[in-house]
Amino acid sequence: MTASRLVIRTVRYGGVWASLLAVTSLLQAGAALVLPAVLSRAVDGVLGGSTSLTWPLVYAGLVAISMTGDALTELSTGAGTAAATARLRHLFTRHVLGLGPSAGLPPGDLTSRAVTATADTAYAPSAAILAATAVVPPLGGVIALVLLDPWLALTFALGLPAIVALLRSFVRDTSAVVGRYLEAQSRIATRLVETLAGSRTVAAAGAAERETERVLAPLPELSAQGHATWRIQATTAGRSTLAVPFLQLAVLAVAGYELAHGRLTAGGLLAGAQYAGLGSDIGPVIAQLGRLARARAGAARLAPVLDRPAPAYGPGSLPGGPGRLEFRGVSAASVLDGVNLVVPGGGAVAVVGRSGGGKSLLAALAGRLADPDDGEVLLDGVPLPSLKHAELREAVGYAFARPALFGDTIAEAIGGDAETAARAACADAFIRRLPLGYRTPPSEAPLSGGELQRLGLARAFAHPGRVLVLDDATSSLDTVTETQVGDVLTRDGRTRLIIAHRVGTAARADLVAWLDGGTVRACAPHRELWSDPEYREVFGE
């Protein structure tokens, strides 16, 4: 999807407000075109001695229509932009969450796109409609000049190429500058999110000043592009300010000549001056083209993410089975190379290896949080990509080293039989000490790293699936708690794939898969592997 196609798609998101905006802006444009003609009739009537109030009343009515249209235009512009922003953010967020880890961008960058780029792109419905209707008065003004007096139209036409060139350069320059502005803004957001995530480390290292400088390093670029935007607008406005009055004066001079020779009435001269003003009034067009350029720049930030295909899921379901997990010739991310591993149904396999050896990647592949480059992963004989999304998510539960808690309460964050699961994870006691116990919102719960991990384990224990994957999920637990949780895991009847860093965790597993050099060097009980000095080195022994 190109940025232009996304802008066109976004125009439809304005909904009923976009339709109202089209109607009201066209009414305003029509009123603006008719007003000079009505004023001309009114002036000529007064100068001719007429006492009829018809034309003055028509003029007043058109002014009232224009004012009403202006109010409705402001309302529909704001409401339509808000509706488009909401649709875009929903679309983008849903797609990013569907991509999962395969989104491949830092959280700060994705947040910047979800917040800023969607808001900029959402200008598209109102900007497109208002840009289209903003062209009506200038075009109508030119046509009216032709009908009023061809010489007036010819005089005006001589200045049109300069106005067209001005608009083209404005759109070209604005699109480029706004794109660079959004990129600089995204770099700042990405670095800020990274720094906030490590705020304790920053404080402990006394690196606040250094991190501030790093986060704000793109600020000069952001400032430069912001100033460039204003310079482009100021330059365009300045040139139009110089060109438009000269064009109007030229038309007015010709109109005066025509009046002097009896080929134009006084009302016609007044109408000609106003139509020349309408024809050269490119200010509204420039403003809306600027918004369209900003919308296109925002869309250029969204489109590459939206173009990334989310993992496809099949229509299949799992047969009854014990949860046998099998890796066949799996290679991924230049880390794993031809891994063959069978996790027996109902068994516990601990995965050990040096840091960076692919243990967490293997855990991600087990539940299709990532896909292999080669080979396949099967659950009870069924390749994971052929399963329905809901079927796979129900079958495989996870616990992570740094779990994120979702839900309005601790109980909701755990799910299922929360209290039973919490007791299994040695979390029940500290949960009951929280201000509202299990009804405490996660954001208001003062949790240590170990307590957070225990809640993540409780959520995994509450999961009804046949496979449980623990990715370094006990690393922050003290030895006693880790042993207690390990005993629960030993009795758990599900298939367990456990990323292990401690000797005790490996010793309690049925089998240990020793990752070395991107492949499984050995798969055997811990007691058999312990005699190998290189195996003991994995644990620092």
N, C-alpha and C positions, 0 to 999 in steps of 0.2 A: 504494500500500500504506500503510494507516494504521499508527500505532504499535501499536494493539491487535492488528491482524492479524499484525504481525511478532512480537509476543509469543506469540501462539497458535502461530504457525509454529515459533518457537524451542522451545516446549515439546516438540515432536516430536524435537528434536535431542538430547534426553537419552538416547535409545536404550534399551538394555537396563538401563542404570543407573537410568533413570527408572522402569522397570517394577519393579525391585528396591526402589527407594525407596517406591513406592506400596504394595508388599506389606509391607515392614518397618514403615512408618509406620502402616499400618492395624492391624498386629499390636500395635504399641505402644498405639494408641488403644483397641483392643479390650481389651487387658490392663488399661489404666487404668480402663475402665468396669466390668470384672468384679471387680476387686480389692476395692472397697468392699463388694460383696454377699458375696463370699467371707469377708472379714474379719468382716462382721456375723454370718454363720453360725458362724464359729469362736468369736467372743466369746460369742454366745448359748449355744453348746454348752458352753463352759468354765463359764459362769455357771450352766448347768443341770446341771452335774456330769458331763458326758460326758467320757470318756477317749479318745475316738476321735481319731486323728491325720489323718483324711482331709482335713478342711478346712484345717488348718495346712499340710499337705503341698501341697495345691492352691494355697494362697496363695504358698508358696515357689516352686512351679513357675511361677506367673504372674510373679513378680518376676524369675526367671531369664530368662523369655521377653522381658520388658520390657528387661532389661539387654542381651540379645543383639540385640534389635531396635534399641536405641539405638546400639550399635556399628556395625551394618550400615547404619543410617540415615546416620551420619556418613560412612562409606565411600562409599555410593552418592551422597550429596549432593556430595561433593568430586569424585568421578569423573564424575558426570553434568554438573556445571557446567563441568569442564574439557573434556568432549566437546562441549558446546554452544558453548563459547568458540571451540574450534578450528573447528567448522563455520561459525560466524558470521564469523570472521576470514577463512576461506578464501572464503566467499561474497562478503564485502564487498571483499576485496582483488582477487579475480578480476573483479568487476563494475567496480571503479575502474580497473583496468588495461584492461578492455574499453572503458570510456568514453574513456580516453586524455585528451588535452587538453580534451575536452568535459566533463570532470568539473567544471570551473569553480570549484574551491575551492583555497585555498592548501594547499601540502603539509603544513604544520603542523596545519591544521584536519583534513585527511583522516587524518593520523597519529593525532591525538587520537581521532577517531571509530573508527579501526581498532583502537586499543589499549584505550581506556577505555570507550567506548560499547558495544563488543562484549562486554567483560567484565561490564558492568552488565546488559546485556540477557540474558546467559547465566544470570543468576540465575532466569530465568523457569521452567525446568522444575522445579527443586527447590522454588522458592517457591510455585508453583501447586499442586504436589502436597501440600506440607507445610501450606499454608494450608487446602486442602480437608480434609485429615485432622485438622488442628488444631481444626476446627469440630466434629468427631465427639464428643470428650469433653464439651464444653459442652452440645451438643444431647442427647447420651446422658444427661448428668447431669440435665437438665431432665426427660427422659422417665422416668428412674429415680425422680426425686422424685414425679412424678405417680403412678407405680405404688406407691411406698412410702407416701405420704400426700398426698392432694390439697391439704391446707392448706399443706404445705411447698412444693409447687409453686406455689401461688397467691402465697405470700409472696415466693418467688424471682422470679416473673413481674413483680411490681411494680417491680423494679429493672432489668429488661431494657432498657427504652427509653433509659436513661442510658448503658448500655454500647454499644448500637447507635449512638447519636449520637456517642459517643467514637470509635468505629472509623471512621465516615464522615468526621469532621473530620480524623482522622489521615491517611487516604489522600489526601484532597483537598489538604491543606497540604503533605504530603511530596512528592507528585508535582510541584507547582509549584516548590518550593524546590530539589529535586534537578535539575530541568531548568535552572534558572538557574545552579546550581553547575557543571554540565557545560559550559554556554556560556562561563562565565568561564575555566574550565580550558582550553577550546579556544582562547580568545584568547591566553592565555599561551603555549601550545604553538606557535601560528602565529607569534607574534612571536619566539619563541626560535629556531625554524628559520630565519626570515629573517635574524636576527642572526648565527647560526652560519655561514650561507652567505656572509655578508659579513664574516667575522671579521678578515680582513686589512685591509679598509677601516676597520673600527672601530678596530683597533690603530693604523693609520697616522694616523687623524684624532684619536686620543686621546679617543675618544668612548665608552670602556667604561662610565664612570659614567652617562652620559646614556642609553646603550642599556640598561643594567641597570634604570634607572628606567622606561624605556618598556616593556620586557618584563614587568616586575612591576607595571605600573600596574593591571591587573585583580585583583591579589592582595587588596586590601581587600574587593572584591566577592566573591571566592572565599571569603575568611575569613568574611564576613558570612553568606553562604549556608550555609557549613559550620556556623557557630554556630546559625543558624536551624534547621538539621536537628536538631541536638542539643537545642535548646530544645523543638522539637515533640515529640521522643521523651521528653524529661524531663517535659514538661507532661502528656503522655498517660499516662506511667507513674505520675506523681504522682496524677493523678485516679483512675486505676484502683486505685492503692494505697489511696486513701481510700474508694472506692466498694465494692470487693470485700470488705474485712473487715466493713463495716457490713451488707452483704447476707448474708454468712455468719453474722454474729451474729444477724440477724433470723431466719434459718432455724433456727439452733441454739436460739433462744429458743422458737420455736413447737414445735420437736421436743421440748424439755424439757417444755413444757406437755402435749404429747401423751403423753409417757412418764409424766408424773405422773398422767394420767387413764387409764392402762392401754391406750392405743390404739397404743402404739409400744414395742418392746423396747429394751433397752440397746444391743444390736447395731444395731437400726434407727436409733437416735439417732446412733450413730457413723457408720453408712452415710449418713444424711441430711446430716451435717456434711461428709462427704467429697464427696458428690455436689453439694452446694451449692458446694464449692470448685472442683470440676470445671466446673460450670455457669458460674461467674464467672471462670474462669481464661482471660482473654483475652490474657495476655502472649504466648504462642506465636502467636496469631492476629495480634497487632499486629506482631510481629517479621517474620512472613512477608508481611504486607501491605506493610510497609516495603520489603522486598526486591522485591515485585512493583511497587511504585511506582518504585523505582530502575530496575528492568528496563524499565518503560514509558518512563521518561525517556530511558534509553539507546536504546531502539528509536525514539523520536521524533527522535534525532540520526541514526540510520542510515537510516530510511525515506525521507527526501527524496533521498538519494543513490541508494539502490537503486531508487527510482522513475524516475530518469532513464534513458531508453532508450539502450542502447548502439547505435552505428551499425549499421544493418542491412546485410548483405551478400547479394548475389544468388547464383544457382547457376552464373553464366556463367564461361567460360574465355576466355583471350586467343587470337586467331588468330595465326598466324605473322606477324611484322611487324618493322619496324626500330625500333619504339619511338616512333612519332609521338605527341607530346603536344599536345593542343588544348584551349584555354580558349575557351568560347563564351558571351559575354555574362555573365561571372562577376561577381557582386557579393557582398561578404561583409563583415560586421562594421562597416558604415558606413565602411569604408576603401577597399575596391575597388568600383568602380562601372562595371559593364558592360565588363569586360576581355575583349578578343578577342586571342588570341595563339596562334600555331602554332610549336611547337618541332619542327623537322624530324627525322625518324628518323635517328639517327646523328650529328646535329649538336650543336653547343654554343651555347647562348644564355645570355648574361650579362644578369642583371636588375640595373639600376642605378636610383637615385632617392634622394631626400632621406630622412633618418631619419624613421621613422613613416609612410612612404608606402605600406606594405603589401607590401614585398619578402618578408619572412619568411612572411607570410600566404599569399602566392602559392606559395611553396615548400611550405608545409603542404598546400595544396589539391592540389598536383601528385601527391602520394601518398596523398591522403585522410586526412591527419592532422587535417584539418578539412573541413567540408562548406560549400559556398557557400549563401548565402541565395537567390540566383537564378542561373540559368544552369547550365552543366554542364561537367565536365572529362572528356575522353575520352583513352583510350590505345589507339592503333591502331584507332580508330573505335568502341571499346566504352566506354560510360559507366562510370566507376569504381564507382558503387554497385551495378552489376549483376554485378560480379566476385566470385568467392569470396574470402574473407579471405586464405587461404593463397596464392592466385594473385596477388593484388595485392601482398602483402608480398614475394613472391618476385620480382615484376617491377620493383619500385621500391626502390632503395637510397638511404640518406641519410647525410650527414655534417654535423655541427653545429658551431657555434662552441665550445660547451662540452659535449663528448660525455660520456656516462656509460658506464663499462666494466662489462660483466657477464661472469661466468665465473670459474672457479677459477684460471686462469692467463692470462697475456698472450696466449698462442696461442689459447686458447678465446675470449677477448674479441674477437680479430680474426676468427677463423673461417676456413673455407676453406683455401686455400694461404697460411697466415699469413706465411711468410717471403718469398714472392714479393710479396705485397701490401705487406708492411712495407718492402721495398726500393723499391717504387714510391712509397711515401709518405715516403721518406727517414727511415724509423724503424728500420731494421735495425741500424744501428751502435749507437745508444744502448740498444736492447733487449738486445743482446749484452753490454753493460756492466752490466746489472742483476745482482743477486746470483745469480739462477737463470736468467738469460736469458729465453727464451720461456716457461719454466715458473714464472716469478715471479708470485705472486698480485698482481692489480692494486692491492689495498689496501696492499701492502707496497712498491710501486714509487714512489720519489720522483720525480715527474714535474713538469716545468714546464708552463706553459700551452701553449707551442708543441709540446712532446713529446706532451701529451695530445691536441692537435688532430691530430698526425700519426698517432697510434693510431686516432683516429676516421676519418681518411682511409683508413688501411690497411683498416679494417673495411669501408668503403664500396667500396674497390677489390676486396676479396675477395668482395663480394656478387655473385651470378651474374645479377642482373636486367638488363633491357634499358634501364632508365632510371636515371640517377644524379643525385640532387639534392644540391647543396652549398649549405647555408645558412650563409653567412659562415664557411665551414669553414677558411679560410686566414688569418683575421684576426690570429692570434697568431704567424704564421710570419715569420721574417726574410726580407728581400728575396731573398736567394740561394736559400733553401729554397723560398720561394713560387714562384720562377721554375722551379726544378727540378720541383716538383709540377705546375706549370702545363704544362710540356712533356709530362709523362706524361698529363695530362688531354687535351691536344691530340691525342695519338696514340690515346687511348681510343676504341674504335669504338661505344660506347654513346651513347644520347641523354643530353645533359648540360644540366641547368638550374642555373646558377651564380649565386648572390647575390653581387654583386661590389661592393667599395668602393674597389679600387685600379685605377688606369688600366691597369696591365699586365695584370690579369686580364680586363678588358673588351676590351683590344686583342687578346688571344689567342683570344677567342671568335669563332665564325663570324658571329653576329649579336648585337646588343645591344638588349634591350627596355628602353626608357626609361619608367619609371613616373613619372607626374606628375599630381597631382590625382585619384588613384584610378583612372586609366586608362592605357593604353599610348599615350604621346604620339608615340613613333616606334619603329620596329623596323628597324634597318639595321646594316651593319658600323660598327665604331667609327670608322674613318677618315672615313666620311661624316658622322657626327654631330659629330665633333670641331670642325668649323668653326663650330658653334653656341655662342655664349658662354654661354648658359644651361646647355647640356649640360656645358661645362667647369666651371661653378660646382658641379655635383653632386660633383665630385672636389676642390673647393676650389682650382681653377685660375683 
